C-alpha cells in the first residue's frame, strides 16, 4: 500500500515468511521445467499487473530491477522492492 503523511510517501507491505527466490535456488539450484514454468508465469502475471493493472490508480508503474532477491515465497510468489521515482 502506498500512503502519504506529512508530505512523505510510505510503502507498506505485508510481512512474508517464505524466503527469497535466491534462497530457494541455493537450496535447490537446478529447477526442472515442471517447477520453473509455473514460477515464471506467476512472475510474468505480477509484472503485467504492475505495468498495466495499476495505471488507473497510480499511473505508470515500472519494475526496473527485477532479480531473484526481490521475489518472495509465501504459498504464492510476490514481487517486492519497487523503486519509486
N, C-alpha and C positions, 0 to 999 in steps of 0.2 A: 504494500500500500504506500502510496506517495502522499505526504501531508506537508503542510506549511504552518509554521508557528513563529511569530516574532520575526517575519521576513527571512526565515531559514527553511529550507526544504529538508525533509527527512524521508528515508525509505525504510519501511518497517516490513519485515517478512517473518514468516513462521520459523521456528527452530526445527531443523531436520536432522534426525539422528543417524541416518543410514551410511554416511561417509561419502566421499567423492568418487568419481569415476577413476581418478588417478589411484586412489587407494584400492579400489576394486581390481584394477589392472595389475597392481603389484602383487596381489594375492593369486590372481589367475590371469597371467599375461596373454595367453592365447584364447581368444574368443572364437567360437565356431560360428558359422553363418546363421544357424538357427537362433542363437542368442544375440548376435550382432544386429541383424536386420530389425527386430522389434525396437531395440535401443535407438538405432539411427532414425527410425520412423518417429519415435516419440520426441527426439531432439528436433527433427525437422518440423514437426507439428508445433512444438513450442516456439521455434523461431518464426514460423509462419504467423502464429498468433501475435508475437511481438511486433513483427513488421507490418502486418495487415489488420489484425483484430483490435488493436488498441488505438487506431488512428482517430476514431470519433472521440475518445476520452482524453488521450494525451498528445495527440498529434503523431508525428513520425517517431517511432522507437527503433533504434538500430543497435544490435549487439555487436560491438566492434572487436571483441577479443575473446571469442569462444574457445575454450580449451577444457581438457578433462577435469581440472581442478574446480571448474565452475558448474559442473553437473553433479548434483547430489542425488542420492538414492533414498527413497522413503516409500517403498512399495511402488511408487511411480517416480519417473525422473523429473527433476525440476531444474530449470535454468536459473542461475543466480549471477551476482556480481555484474550488474549493468553499469556501464559508465554513463553518467548523466552529464550532458553538455548542451 
